[in-house]
């Protein structure tokens, strides 16, 4: 099941992210928790509804998939999961959530205060983790740690974060070597075409997708203009002359044949690539590592090595 273009835009505009709600018998009204406060209950949870595909993938990977009693129609990984789907966009269906008797609900976006209060008043805690502006690989690792704490898989979450750090180190070192050899130590200019709905949407500074460019040693064209997710003018794209363009799954690649891209080195040198997996490129979790590896291989023509994922998974997490 693929995420619709409208949902992708909503995720990046609203500020994306996921919150975790859980019901306990230890207190009355629920509390709001985030990665700064951490998870403060003594026992891990055993019944969780995930409305966030990024969290679903991480929970599966760290060996806690058994804790999920509900999912969402946007889940891409693991494939073939048969969790009952809960309606979550543009508003979550609280009655469906309660029917599944979960201790926790994980969402992919912020909801209105009325719905949050309804959950809190029902004794359900609300933990919000932003994946919009300000999210980077470090934040992803903090999310892993919290997910490990709430599911009782802290050890596996720590192993996953170690793998992320080792992979980042390898990817950054290898891509810098390729850049030095091919571009004389000057980072080439790149662009991520996120959406064509209502303008040229892209990702600027302080986003997890900007981290892809950072570790691939490609200069993100949009960074000087804004932070977060926004539209960029045709003139700004044309003046920057991107040498490589990465195109979201939902953007028609024929856009490269028209201004401002048709005059770019990326188009002239056939250095533009449609991402094969939206889930990996638009979800902040450990699979971002595969997005970075893919970008490096496509542009530099060399595939950097990364360590073996420290888990024996039934399904390959790398669908790039």
C-alpha positions as CSV (number, residue, x, y, z in Angstrom):
1,X,0.0,0.0,0.0
2,X,1.6,3.3,-1.1
3,X,1.2,6.6,0.7
4,X,-0.8,9.0,-1.5
5,X,0.8,12.3,-2.5
6,X,-1.6,14.2,-0.4
7,X,-0.6,12.4,2.7
8,X,3.1,12.9,2.0
9,X,2.6,16.6,1.7
10,X,0.4,16.7,4.8
11,X,3.2,14.9,6.7
12,X,5.9,17.4,5.8
13,X,3.6,20.5,6.2
14,X,2.1,19.5,9.6
15,X,5.6,18.6,10.8
16,X,5.1,14.9,10.7
17,X,6.2,12.7,13.5
18,X,4.7,10.2,15.7
19,X,3.1,10.2,19.1
20,X,2.7,7.3,21.4
21,X,-0.4,6.9,23.5
22,X,-0.7,4.3,26.3
23,X,-3.2,3.4,28.9
24,X,-2.1,2.5,32.4
25,X,-3.8,1.7,35.6
26,X,-1.3,3.6,37.7
27,X,-2.8,7.0,37.2
28,X,-5.9,8.7,36.0
29,X,-5.5,11.3,33.3
30,X,-2.9,10.5,30.7
31,X,0.3,12.6,30.4
32,X,2.2,14.1,27.5
33,X,5.7,12.6,27.0
34,X,8.4,13.3,24.4
35,X,12.0,12.2,23.8
36,X,13.2,14.8,26.2
37,X,11.3,13.4,29.1
38,X,11.8,9.8,28.1
39,X,9.6,6.8,29.1
40,X,9.0,6.9,32.8
41,X,6.9,3.8,33.5
42,X,8.5,0.7,35.0
43,X,7.0,-2.0,32.8
44,X,7.2,-2.3,29.0
45,X,4.0,-2.2,26.9
46,X,2.5,-5.3,25.3
47,X,-0.4,-3.9,23.2
48,X,0.3,-1.1,20.8
49,X,-1.4,0.3,17.8
50,X,1.0,1.9,15.3
51,X,-0.4,4.6,13.0
52,X,3.2,5.5,11.9
53,X,4.8,3.4,9.2
54,X,8.3,4.5,10.4
55,X,7.7,3.3,13.9
56,X,6.1,0.0,12.6
57,X,9.3,-0.8,10.7
58,X,11.5,0.0,13.7
59,X,9.4,-2.0,16.1
60,X,9.5,-5.0,13.8
61,X,13.2,-4.7,13.4
62,X,14.0,-4.7,17.1
63,X,12.0,-7.8,17.7
64,X,8.9,-6.2,19.2
65,X,6.3,-6.8,16.4
66,X,4.3,-9.0,18.7
67,X,3.4,-5.9,20.7
68,X,1.4,-4.5,17.8
69,X,-2.3,-5.2,17.8
70,X,-3.2,-2.6,15.1
71,X,-1.5,-0.8,12.2
72,X,-2.3,1.6,9.3
73,X,-2.8,1.5,5.6
74,X,0.5,3.3,5.0
75,X,2.7,0.6,6.5
76,X,5.3,-0.6,3.9
77,X,7.6,-2.6,6.1
78,X,7.4,-5.4,7.0
79,X,5.5,-6.5,3.9
80,X,2.5,-8.8,4.1
81,X,1.6,-7.8,7.7
82,X,-2.0,-8.5,8.6
83,X,-2.6,-6.1,11.4
84,X,-6.1,-4.5,11.5
85,X,-5.8,-1.0,10.0
86,X,-7.0,2.0,12.1
87,X,-8.2,5.1,10.3
88,X,-5.7,7.8,11.2
89,X,-5.7,10.6,8.6
90,X,-6.7,13.4,8.6
91,X,-8.0,12.4,12.1
92,X,-7.6,9.2,14.1
93,X,-10.6,7.1,14.8
94,X,-10.6,6.8,18.6
95,X,-13.4,4.3,18.7
96,X,-11.4,1.9,16.5
97,X,-8.4,2.4,18.7
98,X,-10.4,1.7,21.9
99,X,-11.9,-1.5,20.3
100,X,-8.4,-2.9,20.0
101,X,-7.8,-2.3,23.7
102,X,-4.2,-1.0,23.2
103,X,-1.9,0.3,25.8
104,X,-0.3,2.6,23.2
105,X,-1.1,4.2,19.9
106,X,1.7,5.5,17.6
107,X,0.7,8.2,15.1
108,X,2.5,9.7,12.2
109,X,1.3,13.3,12.7
110,X,0.1,15.7,15.3
111,X,-3.6,15.7,15.9
112,X,-5.9,18.5,17.2
113,X,-6.0,19.3,20.8
114,X,-9.6,18.0,21.2
115,X,-8.5,14.5,20.2
116,X,-5.4,14.6,22.3
117,X,-7.5,15.6,25.3
118,X,-10.0,12.8,24.6
119,X,-7.1,10.4,24.9
120,X,-5.6,12.0,27.9
121,X,-9.0,12.0,29.7
122,X,-9.3,8.3,29.0
123,X,-6.1,7.7,30.9
124,X,-4.0,7.4,27.7
125,X,-0.6,9.0,27.7
126,X,0.5,11.1,24.6
127,X,4.1,10.9,23.5
128,X,4.9,13.1,20.5
129,X,8.1,12.7,18.5
130,X,8.5,15.2,15.7
131,X,9.9,14.1,12.3
132,X,9.5,17.5,10.7
133,X,11.9,20.4,11.0
134,X,14.7,19.7,13.5
135,X,14.7,15.9,12.9
136,X,18.1,14.4,12.0
137,X,19.9,11.0,12.5
138,X,20.5,11.8,16.1
139,X,16.7,12.3,16.7
140,X,16.1,9.0,14.9
141,X,18.4,7.3,17.4
142,X,16.5,8.8,20.3
143,X,13.3,7.5,18.8
144,X,14.8,4.1,18.6
145,X,15.8,4.2,22.2
146,X,12.3,5.2,23.3
147,X,10.7,2.5,21.2
148,X,13.1,0.0,22.8
149,X,12.1,1.2,26.2
150,X,8.4,1.0,25.7
151,X,8.6,-2.5,24.2
152,X,11.2,-3.9,26.5
153,X,13.8,-4.2,23.6
154,X,16.3,-1.7,24.9
155,X,19.2,-4.0,24.0
156,X,18.1,-4.4,20.4
157,X,17.4,-0.7,20.1
158,X,21.0,0.0,21.3
159,X,22.4,-2.5,18.7
160,X,20.4,-0.8,16.0
161,X,21.8,2.6,17.0
162,X,25.3,1.2,17.0
163,X,24.7,-0.1,13.5
164,X,23.4,3.3,12.4
165,X,26.5,5.1,13.7
166,X,28.9,2.6,12.1
167,X,27.1,2.8,8.8
168,X,27.1,6.6,8.8
169,X,30.8,6.6,9.5
170,X,31.4,4.2,6.5
171,X,29.1,6.1,4.2
172,X,30.6,9.5,5.0
173,X,34.2,8.3,4.6
174,X,33.6,6.5,1.3
175,X,31.5,9.3,-0.3
176,X,34.1,11.9,0.7
177,X,36.7,9.8,-1.1
178,X,34.5,9.5,-4.2
179,X,33.9,13.3,-4.1
180,X,37.6,14.1,-3.7
181,X,38.4,11.9,-6.7
182,X,35.6,13.0,-9.0
183,X,35.0,16.6,-8.0
184,X,38.4,17.7,-6.6
185,X,37.1,18.0,-3.1
186,X,34.2,20.3,-3.9
187,X,30.8,19.0,-3.0
188,X,28.5,18.8,-6.1
189,X,25.1,20.4,-5.9
190,X,22.0,18.1,-5.5
191,X,18.3,18.6,-5.2
192,X,15.5,16.4,-3.9
193,X,12.2,16.9,-5.8
194,X,9.7,16.0,-3.1
195,X,6.4,17.0,-4.8
196,X,5.1,19.0,-7.7
197,X,1.8,19.8,-6.0
198,X,1.3,23.5,-5.8
199,X,4.9,24.3,-6.7
200,X,8.4,22.7,-6.5
201,X,8.5,21.1,-3.0
202,X,11.8,20.1,-1.5
203,X,13.6,19.6,1.8
204,X,15.8,22.2,3.3
205,X,18.0,22.5,6.4
206,X,17.2,20.7,9.7
207,X,15.4,17.8,8.2
208,X,16.2,14.1,8.2
209,X,16.3,14.1,4.4
210,X,19.0,16.8,4.5
211,X,21.1,14.3,6.5
212,X,21.1,12.2,3.4
213,X,22.9,14.9,1.5
214,X,25.2,15.6,4.3
215,X,26.5,12.1,4.6
216,X,26.6,11.6,0.8
217,X,28.8,14.7,0.5
218,X,26.4,16.3,-1.8
219,X,25.4,20.0,-1.3
220,X,21.7,20.3,-0.8
221,X,20.6,23.1,-3.1
222,X,17.7,24.2,-0.8
223,X,19.7,24.7,2.5
224,X,20.5,28.4,1.9
225,X,16.9,29.3,1.3
226,X,14.9,27.7,4.2
227,X,14.7,25.1,7.0
228,X,12.2,22.3,6.9
229,X,9.9,21.5,4.0
230,X,8.8,24.2,1.6
231,X,8.5,25.3,-2.1
232,X,11.4,26.7,-3.9
233,X,11.3,29.0,-6.9
234,X,12.2,27.9,-10.4
235,X,14.8,30.7,-10.5
236,X,16.5,29.5,-7.4
237,X,16.8,26.0,-8.8
238,X,18.0,27.2,-12.2
239,X,20.7,29.5,-10.6
240,X,22.0,26.7,-8.4
241,X,22.5,24.4,-11.5
242,X,22.0,21.1,-9.7
243,X,24.4,18.3,-10.8
244,X,22.1,15.6,-9.6
245,X,18.3,15.4,-8.9
246,X,16.6,12.8,-6.8
247,X,12.9,12.5,-7.6
248,X,10.2,11.4,-5.3
249,X,8.2,8.3,-6.3
250,X,5.1,10.5,-6.9
251,X,6.7,13.1,-9.1
252,X,6.6,12.5,-12.8
253,X,10.2,12.3,-14.1
254,X,9.2,14.2,-17.3
255,X,9.5,17.3,-15.1
256,X,13.2,17.1,-15.9
257,X,12.5,17.9,-19.5
258,X,11.0,21.3,-18.5
259,X,12.5,24.4,-16.9
260,X,14.1,24.9,-14.5
261,X,15.5,21.4,-14.7
262,X,15.9,21.0,-18.5
263,X,18.9,23.4,-18.4
264,X,20.6,21.8,-15.5
265,X,23.8,19.7,-15.6
266,X,21.7,16.9,-13.9
267,X,19.5,16.7,-17.0
268,X,22.2,17.2,-19.5
269,X,24.4,14.5,-17.9
270,X,21.5,12.1,-17.2
271,X,22.1,12.4,-13.5
272,X,18.5,12.3,-12.2
273,X,17.0,9.3,-10.4
274,X,13.5,8.4,-9.2
275,X,13.6,6.9,-5.7
276,X,12.4,3.3,-5.8
277,X,11.0,3.3,-2.3
278,X,9.0,6.1,-0.8
279,X,9.0,4.4,2.6
280,X,12.7,4.6,2.9
281,X,13.1,8.2,1.7
282,X,10.1,9.8,3.5
283,X,10.1,8.0,6.9
284,X,12.6,8.9,9.6
285,X,14.0,5.6,10.9
286,X,17.1,3.4,10.5
287,X,16.3,2.6,6.9
288,X,17.5,6.1,6.0
289,X,20.9,4.4,5.9
290,X,19.9,2.6,2.7
291,X,18.6,5.8,1.2
292,X,22.1,7.4,1.7
293,X,23.8,4.4,0.3
294,X,21.5,4.4,-2.8
295,X,22.2,8.1,-3.4
296,X,25.9,7.7,-3.2
297,X,25.9,4.7,-5.5
298,X,23.6,6.4,-8.1
299,X,25.5,9.6,-8.3
300,X,29.2,8.6,-7.8
301,X,28.8,5.2,-9.4
302,X,30.4,3.5,-6.4
303,X,28.5,1.4,-3.8
304,X,29.9,2.1,-0.3
305,X,29.9,-0.7,2.2
306,X,27.9,-0.8,5.4
307,X,28.0,-3.3,8.3
308,X,25.5,-6.2,8.3
309,X,22.3,-5.4,10.2
310,X,22.6,-7.1,13.6
311,X,19.3,-8.9,13.3
312,X,18.1,-12.0,11.4
313,X,14.9,-10.6,9.7
314,X,12.5,-12.5,7.6
315,X,12.1,-9.6,5.3
316,X,14.9,-7.5,3.7
317,X,14.6,-4.0,5.1
318,X,16.5,-2.6,2.1
319,X,14.0,-2.2,-0.8
320,X,16.1,0.4,-2.7
